[in-house]
C-alpha cells in the first residue's frame, strides 16, 4: 500500500529553518540528503513517499546523537506535518512561513477573528444585561452567570415559534452532565454524550429523569463490558499490520485505565510546550504528568531487538523513540512554571511511556526474550519506560479479569 506523505513548499521552508539551526556536519549532511530527495520529483513537484520519512527519521536520530535537541524537536514537527499529524494552517502559523507584516489575515485567521469577536460581544452584552437586572452584583457573580450560560449554550435549541431565532434553556448543562454520568456508569450505550445531549434537548427530558428512579440502576458490569470492548478494539488495531500511529491513538484515546490504576484522568491539552505535541497526556494520582509516546505496532519499520554478543538488546528504532520521549521531558522541565501557572499541570515529576512494536514483528524471536530485553533497558532509565502494545493489552486484560 503506498504511503501518503505530504511534501510541499511549506515543508521545504520549514526544513530550511531547521538547516539554519543545525551545527554538526553530520546533521547538515543528512538534511542535504532530504533536500536532494525532495528536489528529485518530476515536473517541478517535490518528491515524498516512505523514503522522505526514512530520511527525516535519520536526521532526527543523527541530531539526537549530536545532542542538537532543538533540531530534534524541529524535525519531529517536520515528520508530524509530512505524515498528517499537524494541519497545514497550524504548521504555517507556527513557523510563520508565509506571513508578512503588511499582509491581510488569511481565510482561517479571518474566520477565527470574526468568531472570537462575535463571542466576546455576546458575552459582554450578557454581562451588561445581568448587571441591569442585578445592579448590586459583584464581578464574581457576573462571571459565574456568564460561565453558566456558556455551559448551557452547548444545548441551544431552535425556536419553533420564531424561525431563525435560537434559545438557550437555563439549567440544561447540569441536566446533561447528570445524564451523561448516568449513561457512562449505569447504562450500556455507545455514545453517552450524544445520547445525553439528545435527551436533554427533548421536551420529555423531565419525564425521563423522573422515570429513572433516582439512578438506582447502577450497573458495575456495564462499565467492565465497555472496557472489554475498548480493549478488544485496541488489540485488533495493535495486531493490524496496516494500522498507523493515528489509528492506535484513536483506539487508546479516553481509556486511561488501560495504563494502570495510578492514572486518574487524561489531560485535554496536548501541546504543552512550543513545537511539541504529546500523543497521550495522563495525570497521575499525585497530580504529576505522565506522557505516552506512540509508535507503530505491527507496521513498525524495523525490529525491536537485535543480537549483540550473545544477548538480545533493543535496536536503534527503540532508542530513537526513547530519545524523543526524553526530549519531551526536557521541554517540560524547561517550561515547568508556565505550564503549572497556565494549565495547572505539574511537570516536575513527569515521566514517559513509549509504546512500540509487537512481538509478532519478529516471529523468530521469543516474546519472553523481547520483553526481557526491554525490561533490562527500563531498569537503567529513571523517567522513561518502554513497553510493547501486546504487553500493555495483556496487563490490562489481567486487571479486568480480577473484576469477574
C-alpha positions in Angstrom: 0.0 0.0 0.0 1.5 3.4 -1.0 2.3 5.7 1.9 0.5 9.1 1.8 3.3 11.6 2.7 3.0 15.3 2.3 5.9 17.0 0.6 5.3 20.7 -0.3 6.7 24.2 -0.3 5.7 24.7 3.4 7.7 21.6 4.4 10.7 22.8 2.4 10.6 26.2 4.0 10.4 24.7 7.5 13.3 22.4 6.7 15.4 25.4 5.6 14.5 26.8 9.0 15.9 23.6 10.6 19.0 23.7 8.4 19.8 27.2 9.6 20.0 25.9 13.2 22.0 22.7 12.5 25.7 22.9 13.6 27.1 19.4 13.4 28.3 18.4 9.9 26.7 15.0 10.1 23.3 16.7 10.7 23.8 19.0 7.8 24.7 16.1 5.6 21.5 14.2 6.5 19.5 17.3 5.8 21.2 17.7 2.5 20.0 14.2 1.6 16.4 15.3 2.4 16.6 18.3 0.2 18.1 16.3 -2.6 15.3 13.7 -2.4 12.6 16.4 -2.3 14.1 18.1 -5.4 14.0 14.8 -7.4 10.4 14.9 -8.3 9.1 15.2 -11.9 7.8 18.4 -13.5 8.9 20.6 -10.5 6.9 18.5 -8.0 8.6 17.7 -4.7 9.1 14.0 -4.0 7.9 12.5 -0.8 7.0 8.9 -0.1 8.3 6.5 2.5 11.9 7.5 1.5 11.3 11.0 2.8 10.1 9.8 6.1 13.1 7.5 6.5 15.5 10.3 5.6 13.8 12.7 8.2 14.0 10.0 10.8 17.7 9.7 10.1 18.1 13.4 10.6 16.3 13.2 13.9 18.4 10.3 15.0 21.7 12.0 13.9 20.7 15.2 15.7 20.0 13.3 18.9 23.4 11.6 18.7 24.9 15.1 18.3 23.0 16.5 21.2 21.2 19.0 19.0 17.9 18.7 20.7 16.4 21.8 19.2 16.9 20.3 15.8 15.3 17.0 17.1 12.2 19.0 18.1 12.0 20.8 14.8 12.5 17.6 12.7 9.8 15.9 14.8 7.4 18.7 13.6 8.6 18.0 10.0 7.7 14.4 10.4 4.3 15.1 12.0 3.5 17.5 9.2 4.6 15.1 6.5 2.5 12.3 7.9 -0.5 14.5 8.5 -0.4 14.8 12.3 -0.1 18.6 12.1 -2.5 20.5 9.9 -1.2 22.9 7.3 -2.6 26.2 8.9 -1.1 25.3 12.3 2.2 24.4 10.6 2.3 27.7 8.7 1.3 29.8 11.7 3.8 28.1 14.0 6.8 28.8 11.7 5.3 32.0 10.1 6.2 30.5 6.7 4.1 32.9 4.6 3.5 35.9 6.8 4.4 39.5 6.0 3.9 42.4 8.3 1.5 44.1 5.8 -0.3 41.0 4.6 -4.1 40.7 5.3 -5.4 38.0 7.5 -5.7 34.6 5.8 -9.1 33.0 5.5 -8.8 30.8 8.5 -7.4 33.7 10.6 -10.2 35.9 9.5 -12.8 33.2 10.4 -11.2 32.8 13.8 -11.1 36.5 14.4 -14.7 37.0 13.5 -15.9 34.1 15.6 -13.9 35.3 18.6 -15.1 38.9 18.2 -18.8 37.8 18.0 -18.4 35.5 21.0 -16.8 38.2 23.1 -19.5 40.7 22.1 -22.2 38.3 23.0 -20.8 37.6 26.5 -20.2 41.3 27.1 -23.8 42.0 26.3 -24.8 39.1 28.5 -22.9 40.6 31.4 -24.4 44.1 30.8 -27.9 42.6 30.8 -27.2 40.8 34.1 -25.9 44.0 35.7 -29.0 45.9 34.6 -31.2 43.3 36.4 -28.8 42.9 39.3 -27.1 46.3 39.9 -25.7 45.1 43.2 -23.9 42.1 41.7 -20.1 41.9 42.2 -17.6 40.8 39.5 -17.5 37.2 40.7 -21.3 36.9 40.4 -21.2 38.3 36.9 -18.5 35.9 35.8 -20.4 33.0 37.4 -23.5 33.9 35.4 -21.6 34.2 32.1 -19.9 30.9 32.7 -23.2 29.2 33.5 -24.8 30.5 30.3 -21.7 29.4 28.4 -22.2 25.8 29.6 -25.9 25.9 28.7 -25.1 27.2 25.2 -24.0 23.7 24.2 -27.6 22.7 24.2 -29.0 25.7 22.3 -32.4 25.0 20.6 -34.1 26.5 17.5 -37.2 28.4 18.4 -40.4 26.8 16.9 -42.4 30.0 17.4 -39.8 32.3 15.8 -38.0 30.7 12.9 -34.4 31.9 12.6 -34.1 32.6 16.3 -32.5 30.3 18.9 -32.9 29.9 22.6 -30.6 28.8 25.5 -32.5 26.9 28.2 -31.0 27.6 31.6 -30.0 24.5 33.6 -29.6 22.3 30.5 -25.9 21.8 31.1 -26.4 20.5 34.6 -29.1 18.1 33.5 -27.0 16.9 30.5 -23.9 16.3 32.8 -26.1 14.2 35.1 -27.5 12.2 32.2 -24.0 11.7 30.7 -22.8 10.4 34.1 -25.8 8.1 34.3 -25.1 6.7 30.8 -21.4 6.2 31.5 -21.9 4.4 34.8 -25.3 2.8 34.6 -26.5 2.1 31.1 -24.6 0.5 28.2 -24.7 2.9 25.3 -22.2 3.6 22.5 -22.1 7.4 22.7 -23.3 8.7 26.1 -22.5 12.3 25.4 -24.6 12.4 22.2 -27.4 10.5 23.9 -27.4 12.8 26.8 -27.5 15.9 24.5 -30.4 14.4 22.5 -32.4 13.7 25.6 -31.8 17.0 27.4 -32.9 18.9 24.3 -36.1 16.9 24.1 -39.4 18.1 25.7 -39.7 14.8 27.5 -36.4 15.1 29.4 -38.0 15.8 32.8 -40.2 12.7 32.3 -37.2 10.6 31.5 -35.4 11.9 34.6 -38.5 11.1 36.8 -38.7 7.6 35.4 -35.0 6.9 36.3 -36.0 6.2 39.9 -33.1 8.4 41.2 -30.4 6.5 39.4 -30.8 3.2 41.2 -29.9 1.2 38.1 -26.1 1.5 38.7 -24.5 -1.5 36.8 -20.9 -2.0 37.5 -20.8 -4.8 35.0 -21.7 -2.3 32.2 -18.5 -0.4 32.9 -16.5 -3.6 32.7 -18.2 -4.5 29.5 -17.4 -1.1 27.9 -13.8 -1.5 28.9 -13.6 -5.0 27.4 -15.0 -3.6 24.2 -12.4 -0.9 24.1 -9.6 -3.4 24.9 -10.8 -5.6 22.1 -10.6 -2.7 19.6 -7.1 -1.8 20.8 -5.9 -5.4 20.5 -7.3 -5.6 17.0 -5.7 -2.3 16.0 -2.3 -3.3 17.5 -2.4 -6.6 15.6 -3.3 -4.8 12.3 -0.2 -4.7 10.0 -1.7 -1.6 8.3 -2.5 0.4 11.4 -0.8 3.8 11.7 0.1 5.7 14.9 -3.1 7.7 14.4 -5.2 4.5 14.4 -3.5 3.4 17.6 -4.1 6.8 19.2 -7.8 6.7 18.4 -8.1 3.2 19.9 -6.4 4.4 23.1 -8.0 7.9 23.4 -10.1 8.2 26.6 -9.0 4.9 28.0 -6.5 6.0 30.6 -7.4 3.0 32.8 -5.5 0.7 30.4 -2.2 2.2 31.6 -2.9 1.4 35.3 -4.8 2.5 38.3 -2.3 5.2 39.2 -3.7 7.4 36.5 -6.8 9.3 37.3 -7.5 11.2 34.1 -6.3 12.1 30.6 -5.4 15.8 30.1 -7.2 17.6 27.3 -4.2 19.9 26.4 -1.6 18.0 24.3 0.5 20.9 23.2 2.2 21.8 26.4 5.5 23.3 25.1 6.2 25.1 21.8 7.0 22.8 19.0 6.0 19.6 20.8 2.6 17.8 21.0 2.4 14.7 23.1 0.3 11.8 21.9 -1.5 11.0 25.2 -1.0 13.1 28.4 -2.1 11.3 31.5 -2.4 12.7 35.1 -1.3 10.5 38.0 -3.0 10.4 41.4 -0.4 12.9 42.8 -1.2 15.4 40.1 2.0 14.8 38.1 2.1 14.4 34.3 2.9 11.2 32.5 3.2 11.3 28.8 2.6 8.4 26.4 4.6 8.4 23.2 3.0 6.2 20.5 5.0 4.4 17.8 3.8 1.9 15.3 2.9 -1.7 16.4 2.7 -4.4 13.7 3.6 -1.8 11.0 6.9 -0.9 12.7 9.6 -0.2 10.2 12.4 -2.4 11.6 12.8 -4.8 14.5 12.6 -4.3 18.3 15.7 -6.3 19.3 18.9 -7.5 17.8 21.6 -10.0 18.7 24.7 -8.5 20.4 27.4 -10.5 22.0 25.1 -13.4 22.7 22.3 -11.3 24.1 19.1 -9.6 22.8 19.3 -5.8 23.0 17.0 -3.0 21.8 17.5 -1.7 18.3 18.1 1.9 17.2 14.3 2.1 16.5 13.7 1.7 20.2 16.5 4.1 21.2 15.2 6.8 18.8 11.8 6.5 20.4 13.3 6.8 23.9 15.3 9.9 22.8 12.2 11.5 21.5 10.4 10.9 24.9 13.5 12.3 26.7 13.3 15.3 24.5 9.7 15.9 25.5 10.6 15.6 29.2 13.4 18.2 28.7 10.9 20.6 27.2 8.5 20.0 30.0 11.3 20.7 32.6 12.2 23.9 30.8 8.6 25.2 30.8 7.5 23.8 34.1 6.5 27.1 35.8 4.5 28.3 32.8 2.7 25.0 32.4 1.8 24.9 36.1 0.6 28.5 36.2 -1.4 28.4 32.9 -2.7 24.8 32.8 -2.4 23.7 36.4 -0.4 20.6 35.5 2.7 19.7 37.5 5.6 18.5 35.3 8.5 18.4 37.9 8.0 14.7 38.4 6.8 14.0 34.8 7.6 10.6 33.3 7.0 8.9 30.0 5.9 5.6 28.5 7.0 4.6 25.0 4.6 2.2 23.3 6.3 0.5 20.4 6.0 -2.6 18.3 4.6 -6.1 18.8 6.3 -9.4 19.3 4.8 -10.7 16.1 7.0 -8.2 14.2 9.9 -10.6 15.0 8.4 -14.1 14.9 11.8 -15.7 15.0 12.5 -14.2 18.5 10.6 -15.5 21.6 8.2 -13.0 23.1 9.9 -13.5 26.5 13.3 -12.5 25.1 11.8 -9.3 23.6 10.1 -8.4 26.9 13.2 -9.2 28.9 15.4 -7.0 26.7 13.0 -4.1 27.1 12.7 -4.6 30.9 16.5 -4.6 31.1 16.6 -1.3 29.3 13.9 0.1 31.6 15.9 -0.7 34.7 18.6 1.7 33.5 16.2 4.6 32.9 14.5 6.6 35.7 11.8 8.5 33.8 11.1 6.6 30.7 9.6 3.1 30.3 9.4 1.1 27.0 6.5 -1.5 26.5 5.1 -3.3 23.5 1.4 -3.0 22.7 0.8 -6.6 23.4 2.3 -6.4 26.9 0.1 -3.4 27.6 -3.1 -5.1 26.4 -2.2 -8.3 28.2 -1.7 -6.4 31.5 -5.0 -4.6 31.1 -6.8 -7.9 30.4 -5.4 -9.4 33.6 -6.6 -6.4 35.5 -10.1 -6.8 34.1 -10.2 -10.5 34.8 -9.9 -9.6 38.5 -13.3 -7.9 38.3 -15.2 -11.1 37.3 
